[in-house]
Amino acid sequence: MVQSPAYTTTPIEYRRLFDDELRERILASKEELGKRLVILTHHYQRREVVAFGDFKGDSYALCKHAAAQGAEYIVFCGVHFMAEASVILARPEQKVYLPNPLAGCPMADMAPIDLVLAAWEELGDSVDLSRMVPITYMNSDADLKAFCGRNGGTVCTSSNAKVSLEWAYQQGERVFFFPDQHLGRNTGNLLGIPRDQIYLWDYNTPPAERDKKAIKRAHLILWNGYCHVHRVFVPHHVEAIREAYPDARIVVHPECTEDVVALADAVGSTSFIVKYVTEQPAGSIIAIGTDLNLIDRLAHENKDKTILELAGQTCAMCVNMYRTTLSDVAYTLDSLDTRRPMQVPEEVQKYAKIALEQMLTIAG
């Protein structure tokens, strides 16, 4: 992971403040800074944090907003890789802050650059690397995005993975997709790639034990990573909802396993899920397979509908997204000129920007 010097913890005096006082401080900072400040909030943030976002959305939408902003200060209420992407796309004079720098992503950590480089070199013994296009999911570290930029690849999100793979197959004959195997497999299924042409790359398998014939046959090679939140959902959860609520509609995120996706009524990114729920008629029963914080917010925003968590009482929640509190936001806004902003090494920025801008071009 690219290390940022911005690891500043929120002082205890801020954590002792009541929410009302924290809200007043945040509003005062926003009013004072005006257009010099923009706050970006991911859909999985706490409701009270999302309330202060100038823009809210999934990683793709916020990536676009970050690139378009003229603000001097960008406060990104999300996780580490999102703030990194904002740094890469920002102008040199802009400063990006992650309110809680401990907010990381376990899935991104599953694809460290040293293992990816070793896999790429090993694959070179079996296939023509010049005909293989690397694609990394947005949920990855900046050095992995830079790897894709160096090797003619791109970045994708859950909302544009399909068009990204379609683009890649116009450039070459194989795709190496990381770090989320489930998004990769579900997208491959959408494109009709046969199962025997999809290979799961397990970085723990010794090279001598790999199926070289299967690798040569594969058109889609998936990194063995996953989102621990979306892997919570299993077919039993769908079946239980169907039994208890026969009229319910079930919508899930494409980071879920393919067997859950196959049973759902609709599949899409967080922004898709928000739109899907909003557009359902009053009285609808909707079970959602994604992070609990988004489900909670949708339930409050759609009181004319019954909103259910697909997994019942299992509490599928990204604890890293949950780390960011009003205390963190208030302290960040009060210390913009003294706290060090997020940083990404120049060489990493250069190539990661190529991959990110390629994503924005592909997605339009």
HURA-V832889 format. One record per run of one state. SS is the DSSP state (A for helix, B for strand, O for the rest). FROM is the first residue (numbers start at 1). TO is the last residue. Records with the same first field share a line. If there is no record, write none. Layout:
SS->FROM-TO / FROM-TO
This chain:
O->1-11 / 16-18 / 43-46 / 51-54 / 58-58 / 69-72 / 78-79 / 90-94 / 98-105 / 110-112 / 124-128 / 138-141 / 151-153 / 157-160 / 172-173 / 179-179 / 191-194 / 202-206 / 210-211 / 218-219 / 224-224 / 226-229 / 233-234 / 245-248 / 253-257 / 264-265 / 268-269 / 280-284 / 290-291 / 302-305 / 310-311 / 315-318 / 323-325 / 335-345 / 364-364
A->12-15 / 19-36 / 47-50 / 59-68 / 80-89 / 106-109 / 113-123 / 129-131 / 142-150 / 161-171 / 181-190 / 195-197 / 207-209 / 212-217 / 230-232 / 235-244 / 258-263 / 270-279 / 292-301 / 312-314 / 319-322 / 326-334 / 346-363
B->37-42 / 55-57 / 73-77 / 95-97 / 132-137 / 154-156 / 174-178 / 180-180 / 198-201 / 220-223 / 225-225 / 249-252 / 266-267 / 285-289 / 306-309
